[in-house]
Amino acid sequence: MSEPALTFIDVETTGTRATRDRITEIAALKVVEGEIVDRWVSLIDPGTSIPPFISKLTGIHDDMVADAPRFETIAEAFKTWLGESCLVAHNARFDASFLRNAFKRAGLDYRPRLMCTLRISRRLEPEQRQHNLKSLLARFDIQTARAHRAEDDAEALWRLWQAWQQRFPAEQWQAATGQEREHRNLPAHLDSALMSELPPRPGVYLFYGHNRLPLYVGKSINLKNRVKGHFQRDHQDDKAMRMLQQIQHIEWEETAGDLGAQLREAQLIKELMPIMNRQLRRQGGLKTWFWPDGDHVPTLAGSAVLISSAPGERFGLFRHAREAKQALKTIIEEHKLCPQVLGLEKGKGRCFANQLGKCAGACCEKESLEAHTQRAQAALERLKVSAWPWPNRIVIREKSVHTRKSAYHTVDHWCYLGSAVSLAKARRLDFEAVQFDVDTYRILNRFLRSPEEHGLSITPL
């Protein structure tokens, strides 16, 4: 039985973003039964200028590609030439992502099978620290005329492949390439054994980079499928590509269900501050409009009032005072409220907005303060922060549909205190320095509107 065709490939590009940057050179060597049977080598006009630092790295300048073909003009012929062969490249997802996007812009769908020599190197020599192409070529005494030129790098990769076959026993070589075929979608620096351990159950997962730098925290009701999903869309997303190039380790925690996963995700993001998470990062100085009972004007207050029992309404959750004032100003204009009465403007008597016909006249007694207060609070209703409906803390029981075990989440005035494996342990959870968190508030508000619908039961403490 003949071996399948392998295509050793390298692409040079204008940058690292597969969806935005462009290919400047392609070299592909087609190998059948251990022999190079054909090659495709071409400079490519990227349709944009090549950044100076890229030219310095690759030696490819704008004038060199001025008369080269655009990828769109060679796409169909090149796709036919590639056929069904498996692409072999160092950090193969990088090259494959650029090719898939280039073919997509040309109106063609291309989804190659991949073999990554970076991952194969890590499997063959896990004791070695350096697995970049330059280090590997030096280790195996493979000379190249020009670094970062596509044809030289593709040929060097083929010679490295041959050197591996000569150095390592056939059984070890076949095991390394077999594992690569099985886990070809994984990040190059990630131990493939971790993927087989991921459970198909709810929980949170953590991606780490070099020296255990936290990269990303996520949650899912199916950890295995969610993590796999990250590794299948990098050609469409520059952020995903950057993250996958850095991932070296995965950790995860199982939870009883979706609520526990969402609460733990929000908590971990605030604690670890992963560089790829943005939406749930810590929000300092949270502001709200607090309207005390009996007053005719709200005051801008900090997050402490959100967990206090002071009588009154809270309207809006804002990242800073400027955002809060702009939101109130918009509502004032929409409903012809008085900016002077509501404290956004200083002065006495008739306000400027009333002179322009944009205020109903609470400032000059054309409208009573009681009527104005009622209208203002009604207008702010859409921003109203739900009041904590219990006198003290509660424990939320969440039962796993997979293991039948339960988790007990302790919450006090929208603040998540932690989870425990029993009600007795949950009762003892307490954090004196806990602060109101808008993301936790939104998660709890969503689940606690109809706890039975989510399979939750509540025990007030």
N, C-alpha and C positions, 0 to 999 in steps of 0.2 A: 504493500500500500504506500503510495507516494505521499510525501509531506505536503501540507497545504502551503500555498504561496505566501511569502512574507514580503512586505514592502518596508524597508528601512527608510525613514523619512525625517527630514528636518525642515523647518520653515523659519525664516527671519522676518521680523515684523517691525512696525513703526512704534510699538509700545507693548504693553501687557494686557490691555483691555480687549478681549476677543470680540465684543460687540461694536467697538468704536474704532480700534486701531486696525491697520491693514497689513497684508502680507507683502513683503518686498522681494523675497526669493524662496524658491521651492527646489528641493533636491530629493528624489525618490529612487531607491534602488530595489528592483524586483528580484527576489531570490527564490529559486525553485530547486529543491533537493541539494542545497548547499552551494549553489552557483548563482552568481549575478547573471540574469538572462536579459535584463533591459534596465534602462534608467531614464528618468525625466528630470532635467535640470533647466531652470529658467529663472531669470530675474523677472520681477513683476512690478508694473507701474502701479503704485498704491493709490494714485489719484490725489495725493496730498503730499506736502513736503515732509521729508524725513527729519526728525529732531536731531540737532547736532550731536547730542550725547549718544544717540543710537548709531549715527554714522561713525562716530569715533569707536564704538564698540564693535560694529560689524564690518566697517570699511565700505559700506554701501552708501553712496551719495546720490543726491537728486539727479545729477547729470548722467549717472550710470543707468538709471531706470527710465530716463526720458523717452527712449525709443523701445522700451520693453512692452510686452502686451499687458493689457488689463486682465485681471483674473476672469472677468465675465467672458472675455473672448476665447479663453482656453478651457473654461469650466467643463463644457460637455465632453470635449476630447479627453481631458485629464480624468474625468470621472470614469469614462469608458476604459481608459488605460489602467486605472486603479482596480477596476473590476470588483471582485469579492475578496481580494487579498486582505490579510490582517496587517494593520499598520503597527510597526515597531518604532518607538521613539523614546527619548529620555524625557521623563515627565510628560507622558503621552497625552494626557488630557489637555495640556496647553496647545500642542500642535493640532490635535483633533478639534478643539474648540474653534481655533482660527479657521480651519478648513470647513467645518460645518457652517459657520457664519458666512464665509466667503461663498460657498455653494448656495446657501440660502438667498443671499443677495442676487445671485445669478438665476434664481428661480428653480434650483435643484435641491432635492433632499438627499443628504449623504450621512449615513450612520455607520461608520466603520467599526469592525472589531479591533480591539486595541491590545497591545502588549507593551507594558511600561518597563524599560530597562532599569529605571531608578528603583522600582519596587522589587524587580528580580535581584538586583544587587543587594538590597537589604535582606532578602531571604537567603541568598547564597553566603553572605558574609555579615551576619548580624553583629559580630564583634567589632567591625570597622565603624568609625564615626563619620567618615566622609564618603558620600555616595554621589556627589555631583560628577558630571562628565569629565571635567578637567582632572579631578582626583583619580578617577577610575583609569583614565588613559595613562596617567603617570604611574599608577600602581602596576599596570600591565605592560608598561614600556611601549605604548602605541604612539607613534609620532604623527602629527598633522601639520600641513603646510600653513594653513590659515585657521585660526580659531574664529568661531561665530560666522563662518561661511557655510551655507547649507550643504554643499556637496562634500566638503571636507568632513563636516560633522557626521553626515550620514554614512560615509565610508568608514570613519573611525568607529561608529556604532556597530557596523557590520563586523569589523575586525575584533571589537570587544566581544561580540556574540560568539565568534569563533574561538577566542581565547578562553571564554568561560567553558565552552564545550570540551576543550582540551584539558583544562585544569581540574574540573570537578567530575566525580564519578557520574556515570549515566543515570543512576538511580536518583542522586541528589539533583542533578540538572532537570530531570523530568518532573521531579516533585516541585521544584521552584517554578517551572513554566506552567505546570498543571494548576498550581495555586493561583498564578497570575491570571490564567484564563477564567478561573472560577470567580475571582474577586477583582476583575479588571475595572470595575466602576469605583473602586475605593480610592481615597487620596493616597498619593505616593508614599507618604511618611507614616501611614497608619497601619498598625498591626491588624491583619485580616482576621485573626482569631477573635478579636473583640466583637466583630459583627455577629458571629454565631452565638454569642452569649446574650445579645440584646433580646429582651422579652417582648412578645406582641401584646403588651398590656400598658395601662396608663402610667405616666410618670414624667420626670424631667430629665433632660440630657444636657451634658456640658462638653463642649469642644475646647480642647487646650492646644496651644502651640508650643514653640520651643521654650524650655524651662518652665513648663506648665503655666504659661501665660493664658488666662481665660480669654477665649475668643468669642464664644457664643453660648447662650443658655436658651433652651427651647423646651416646649412641653408638647405632649400628644396623648391621645387615648390609645395609641399603638406605637410604642417606641421604635420597634424594629422597622416598620414601614416608613415612619417619619424620617428617621435617620437615613435610610436608604434613599428617600426622596431628595435629600440634600445633594446626594452624589450623582443625580441624574439630570440636573438642570443647569449645571455650571456653564455650558456653552451659551445659555440664554441670558446669563446674569453675571455682570462683572464682579459684583460683591460676592456672589457664590464662588466664583473662580478664585478670587483673592483669598477667601476663607479656606477653601479646599487645599490650596497650595500650602497653607500653614498648619493644617490640622495634623497633630502627631499623637493625640490621645483622646479617648472618649471615656467619660464616666456617666453614670445614670443612677437615678433613684426611682424606685417604683412607688406609686401612690394608689390609694384605694379607688380613686376615680378622677373625673375631670376637675372637680372643684379643688381637690388637694393638689393636682398638678398645676393648676393656674395660680393658686396661692403660693406654692413653693417656687414657681418660676419667677414671680414678681419679687419675692423675698431674695432669691439668689442673685438676681440682676442688680438689686440695690447693694447687696453685700460685696459681690465680686467685680462689678462694673466692667463686664466684658466689652472689648473694643468694637465688636460687631453688633451689639444690641443698642438700639437708640430709643425705641418707643417707651420702654419701661425703665429707663435710667432714672437715677435719683433726682427728684425735683425739689430743690431747696426753696425756702421762702414762700410756700404755698399761701395764696390769699383767697379770702371770700368776703362777700358783703354780708355783714351781720346786722339784722334789723331787730333790735330789742322790742319786746312786747310793750306797747303804749307809746313808743317813740314815733316821730313823724319823718325820721331820716335814718338811713343805714350808716354804719361805720365800716371802714375797711379794716378787716381783722386778719390775724395770722392763723396758722393751722391749729393752734391750741383751742380756739373757740369751737372747732369742728368736733372735738371730743369732750367738750365741757357740757354741763347740764344747765347753763344759763338760759333762761326762757327767751325765746325769740326764734326768728327764721334765719337760715343761712342760704345765700343765693350765689351759686357759681363757684367753680374751683379754678383758680387762675395761677399761672406760673409766677407772675410778678404784678406789682401795683399798676404798672402802665396798661397791662392787658385788662385788668379789672376795671380801670377807669374808662377804657375805650368801650368795653362791653356795656357799662352803664350809660355812657354817652349815647351810644347807638339806640338803646331802648328809650332814653329820654326824647330823642329826636323823632322816633317812630310813633310815640304816643303823646306828643305835645306835653310832656312833663316839664317841670321847672328845674333847670340845672342849679339855680341858686338855692332853692329850698332843699334839694338833694345833696348840696354840699360840694358840687363840682365847680361852682363859681362863687366868688365873694361879692358882697354888696348888700344893700337894703333897698326896699321898694321895688318898683317895676324893673324886671330884668331885661336884658337886651333881646333875648329870644322872644319875650312877650311883645316887644315893640315890632318885631318882624313877623308876628302872627304865628310863632312856633311854640308858644307856651300858653296853656289854657288860663293862666293868671293866678296861680296859688301864691305868687310873690306879691300880688297887689290886691288880694282878697276878692278877686273875681271868682275864684274857686276856693272852697273851704279846705283847710289842711286835712280834715278827715276824709273828704272826697278824694283829694290828691293822693293821700297815703293809700287808700283803697285801690285806686287806679294803678299806682306805682307797684304795689305788691302783686297785683294781678298780672301786670306786664312782666314782672320778674319771675313769675311762676315757672316758666319754662327752664329757668336756671336753678330752681329750688333743690337744695341738697336734702335728701331724705333724712328725717329724724331717726335716731336710733330707737327702735320700738320696744326695747326691753329696759328694765331699770338698771341692770348690771350686765355682767358677762354672760355669754351663752357658750354651750358646747354643741357643735354640729357633728352628728354621726353620719359618716359616709361609708356605705358597705360595698365592698368589691364584688362585682358580678363574676369575677374570674376565680378568686381564691376564697370567697365568702367571708373573708376577714374584714374587720371594720377599722377605720381611722376616726379619731376624735379631734376636731379642730376647735381650738379655743379662740373666741373673738370677743373684743370689748369695744363698744362704740366705733365699729367699723375697722378696728385695728386688729390685725392677725397676730396672736401671741405664740402660735405654734401648734403642732399636732402631736398626738400620743396614741398608744395602742389600746388604751383603756380609758373609761370615763374617770376613774379615780386619778389616774396620772394627768389627765387633761385638766382636772380641777386644780391641780397644783401648779400649772403653768402660769408664769407671771413675769412680765418684763417692765420694770419701772420706767425705762427710758423710751418706751415704744411711742412712735409718732404716727399721726394720721398720714395715710398714703393714698393718693387719689386712685392709683391703679387697683389697689386692694379694695377700696371702697366700691369701685365700679364692678369688680368681680363679685363681691359679696352681694351688692344690690341686685345684680342680675340673678343670682342663684336663690337669694332669700325671698324674692317676690313670690315664688311658688316652689317651696322646698320639696313638697311631695312629688312634684313633676320630675325632679332630679334625684329622687330616691333618698332624700335627706330627712333626718329627724333632729329636732332641736330641744335641748335641755337648758332652760334658764338656770343660772346659778344665783 
